[in-house]
Amino acid sequence: MKHQRISRELELGLKKHTIDGVEKISENLGVHPISVLVASYLREQPEMTVQELLERIRSDLDSDSNSSSDA
């Protein structure tokens, strides 16, 4: 399962990686860089589901988009 492979990469110290490092990890795994970041966050917040996190992200992006259009 890709999620397990992502988790293994994260155990190697994702928090120390740059954006370029995250992109390299995602290329090696064949996933989007955001998937690596989401997997990392979910490891730190095990009570949160993928769906809950994606809903939060969608809400944040929608709010940001609405704020930009109001300016």
N, C-alpha and C positions, 0 to 999 in steps of 0.2 A: 504494500500500500504506500502511495506517495507520501501520505501524512507522516508515516513512520520514518521514511527516508529523510524528510525535511527535519523531523525531530532529531534524528541522528546528527545531521549537519549542525543543528542549533546547539547540541551538546558540545560541539567543538569550539564554542565561544562566539556565537553570532553577535552578541552585544558589543564585541570589540571590532566588528567589521564596519567598513565604510559602505556607502551606497554602492560603490563599485564592487565591493566584496559580496554584498547581497546579490547583485546582478550576476556575478560569477557562480555563486552557489545555485541560483535559480536556473541558470543556463545548464549547469551540470545535471540538475535534477529534471530539467525539462518542464519547469513550472514558471509562472509569472512571479516577478520579484515581490509583489504584494502578498502572494501566497506564503512566501517565506516569512514575511513580517507578521502576517496573521497567525501563522503557526507558532512563531515566537511568542506573540502576545498571549495566545491561548495556553501555552505552557505555563505562563506566569499567572494566568487567571483561569484555573481549571473549572471554576463554577460557571463560567460563561460558555455558551454554546457558539458554534460557528455562526449560526443563524442570528443570534443576538448581537454578535460583534458586527456582522455585515449590516444589520438593521441600523446599528449605531453609526457606522461609517456612512451609510446612505443618508441618514438624517443629518449628520455633520456636513456632508457635501452639499445636500439640498439647502441647508441653512446658509452655508457660505455662498452658494450660488445666488440665493435670494438677496443676501446682503449686498453682493456685488452689483446686482441689477438695480438696487435702490439708490445707488450712488450717482 
